[in-house]
Amino acid sequence: MPPKKRSKVDRLIKGIIIGGAIGSVVGVTLAPKSGKETRDHVKNSAKNFLASAQKKGEKKVKKGPVGTLLGGVHTLVFGKKKR
């Protein structure tokens, strides 16, 4: 790379590193919960999301492929799910 372009890239990389460091310090300092509480919250949210997705998937499997296809067509045509 020419020297001029290299210095622009170097400044960009330095800026990203410094910005990331400053952002990390500010984030940790101003966080409303402790790290353990935040990790627990994220873990519980992920478990709830996966459980919800699994239940929805099981409903689709119970309906079978034809029922799922017809429900999708109904949603596409009428804009809401058939109950």
C-alpha positions, 0 to 999 in steps of 0.5 A: 500500500502507498504510505498515505493509504496505510496511514489512513488505515492505521488511524482507522484501526487505532480509532476503532481500538480506542473507541472500543476501549472507551465504550467498554469502560463506559458500558461497565461503569454505567451498566444498570445491573451487575455482570452476573445479573446481566448474564443470568438475564441473557441466559434466561431470555435465550432459554425462553426464546428457544422454548417458545420456538420449539413449541411453535415448531412442534405445533407445525409438526403436529399439523403436518406439512399440508396443514402448515402449507394451507395455514401459510397460504391462508396467512398470505391471502388473508393476512392473519393466521387461521385459528 
